[in-house]
Amino acid sequence: MNDTHIFAGIRVLIIEDEALVSMMLEEFLEQIGCKMVGTASRLDDAIIKARSLPVDMALLDVNLAGEASFPVAEILTARDIPFIFVTGYGALGLPAEMRHIPVLPKPFQMAQLIDAMRMAAY
Amino acid sequence: MVAVPFTSPSPTSRAPRRLVTFVTWLAMALLALSGLLAASDGSTHSGFALAEAIVLLALATALFAASVWAKRRIQRDIDAKLYRLERFTQAFGQTQGTLRSIDGRIAFWGTGAERLYGYSEKEALGKNALDLLQTRCPVSLEDINTILVRDGEWQGELTRRHKDGREIHVISKWSLDRGDTGEPEVAIEISTDITSIRLAERQLHQTNALLRAILETAPGLIYAKDMQGRLILANVSTLDLIGKPWSEVEGRTDLDFLDSKTQAESVMANDRRIMDQARTEEFEETISREGRHPRVWSSTKAPLRDAGGKVIGLVGVSVEITERKRIEERLQLMVNELNHRVKNTLATVQAIASQTLRGGDPIVRQNLERRLMALAAAHDVLTRENWEGANIDDVVNGALAPFGEGGDYRFAVSGPSLRLLPRAALALAMGLHELTTNALKYGALSTLAGQVAINWQVVEGAKPLLRLTWTESGGPLVVAPSRRGFGVRLIERSLAQDLGGKASVIFDQPAGIVGTIEAPLADVAVSAEVTPFVQMGAR
């Protein structure tokens, strides 16, 4: 975890419908110096924010109150913004064309979050 | 032999002939007598008259002798012919010849007949042929006789009874032999035994009827195709699916009657593989009809062989599993959803704990986090296996994985492969997590040289046991703790309870900590009989 400074100052968008998990993610990200630019817990809100906010990386929950967040993933891909899926489903729950996106399985530890972010960034 | 007591069309026809013979004899005798009387009168012509009478008498005697001789010769002739006929028919095995007189009585009985019907010549001769052999004819006797008299012969199939009671089927040919005057004298019969053919036919018919019944009763599709994929047999269910009568599908291929050419080609490719490799296979096939939902079939297809063993096509049975697939898919969806919720809940619990313990002891927070992770890892193993069980190797390796960094060599894992029930898998994963954590803090893993051997085995007996041992070595001197921590209590209490067995952690071993878990195999492992089903379901 010595190179976590590489994430210092990057702008992160958190899309997660579980408030507590969202809070924990924020806490983890703050610890490594990331800058929170926004959070979204519903699909429509997430789409607007993914389209408009200036973002360096996004953490994307696959299931947003019963709706799949893949439209958000498409927008982020189109904008060339690196992102990771945060999910209780494994990588098997993803559509074939998104299997290459790093997955952070729930529950997770700090180390796993950083690993996933590093994979997305490179 | 005579099957039918042959009734002569005119029983009186011989009487006029006898009458003629009798009148002739009478006339000649009278003539001779008048000659003798004239001679005794002593007239001038008496010498002539006597001589005339003697000549006439001699003539009559000669005529009588000649007729007797001729009759005997004819009889000898007939006998010789019959003998040859019998020899001839004997050469043909079951073929047999018999002769019956005009009143239906058996006049000749060959050895072939004896062999076929079981009656000796002595038993048969003079008996009524029809009665003796309990003959049954395909048409009425009157009809047969009419044909016999009209055409001189009749041919047909008869059912008779052997002396021992068993039924005999013969093909019989009857010929009517007429005397010099053209009157029917004897009927010659030549019969061939076809009992074995008839029995085989009957058996074939029964087998066919049985097959037909199975074919039409079985709920699935049953069909057979030739090497070119053309239908040579299809049951009602198959025809219903195709939606055409047999006359319109016979000799046609899937390309002709399936809506989707792609599916037809796929089915025919499967068929070709079965025939090329001459091997039975089971697989799923999807058939879509226009405007309807696709239906899924589980098909078992086997090569069809001729008597010489050469593959000449295939036979197939297909059972619809559309509904089963739909339920399976829905179940899978629900299991996925449940897994997702469990993991989400664990993440939420983790988040709550994280927030609650904020600013507190980081070790406490880490311990809690790791225990949650161990629980989540065990869930992962079970999720992959649809909660039907987990391989003990996967559970052990999953529990050790977080601690494996830079030191797989520190764990020596060994034991037979076996599948644990979900509850046992979770309990074991948590127990191993605690033992590992303890070893890292105080035991063998707290030093560079320490190692842990994890071994499990099945202890056979009336009630087989699963015994797992955790043996630490190369660590610091073991000191029994003054107070048993949560970890050890979790192992000894919770584990023993969840596994229905007993668990112990021994600290007072100088060499290192030894943990033992013992549980009845039946309570912790998926039983062997169930395993194949589980594996099928998991696929």
Interface residues (C-beta under 8 A of the other chain):
Chain A: E18 L20 V21 M23 M24 E27 N63 T87 G88 Y89 G90 G93 P105 K106 P107 F108 Q109
Chain B: N336 N339 H340 R341 V342 K343 N344 L346 A347 T348 V349 Q350 A351 I352 S354 Q355 R358 E369 L372 M373 A376 D380 T383 R384
